[in-house]
Amino acid sequence: MNTILRNIRLLAVAALAGGFVPLCHSDAQEAGGEAGQETQEANRAYAAHAADGRRRGLPAEVFAVAPGTRFLVSLEQDMNTKAARQNQEFRVRTVEPLEAGQGIYLPAGAEIRGHISRVEPAGTTGKAKLWLTFDEIHAGFGNLPIVAEVASVPGDHSIKSGPLQEGVIEGRSSTQKDAAQAAAAGAAMGAVKGVKEKNKKEAAEGAAIGALEAYLMEAGRGQELDLPKGAKLELELERALYLVKE
């Protein structure tokens, strides 16, 4: 009994000195429950999940995929500069997720629609060039405007190496090997007449002229761009993409 009274006095003194007010069991449970509920709501709001278009009271910036973000897409159809036409529509599909803030993301497989804004065949200009414009991305909950350009074409050796300038896909020029092969074929064709007439001098001259003409023609000719269905393009966002439907 004396021990109990002594403990009560000590608690009373501590409460007066430090402002400590002990809680009853029910009050402690209630306080703990409220704190736990707030934590669960916060975790639920910022847990990683696929964007569904709803804001849930969060600021729009949380749903923004930042400008400069690079991601891979796959062509849904063949594309060739010899057959392509200006304003021709095309489709690509994302092959990796687009991540916004707080774990919100757009899953891979989203379709992006666009059009060919300009095309220059190699047969016309000497070097094939292709300009692509991306118009909108289908996010499952609706279509969203997208502003992006082609940053690179990984793994395609027919494309000019190095970073693309202003998103222009540019074909390679003919190689020395291509030109040499054309020259050999031209020489053979040029020598035909002299060989038939058994004139060695004429055959030699014809071969030389044919080789030179074929070499110059091939050296100045570029390769057409031929992107098959399934070819990968790396895109870069020029403006933020908001994964939310206002």
Salt bridges, closest charged atoms under 4 A:
ASP52 OD2 - ARG54 NH2 3.20
ASP52 OD2 - ARG56 NH2 2.70
GLU76 OE1 - ARG93 NE 3.56
GLU111 OE2 - ARG91 NH1 3.44
GLU111 OE2 - ARG93 NH2 3.49
GLU111 OE1 - ARG113 NE 2.93
GLU120 OE2 - ARG118 NH2 2.57
ASP135 OD2 - HIS115 ND1 3.02
GLU170 OE2 - LYS127 NZ 3.50
GLU170 OE2 - LYS160 NZ 3.96
GLU202 OE2 - LYS193 NZ 3.79
GLU218 OE2 - ARG221 NH2 2.88
GLU234 OE1 - ARG70 NH1 3.54
GLU236 OE1 - ARG70 NE 3.15
GLU246 OE1 - ARG55 NH1 3.59
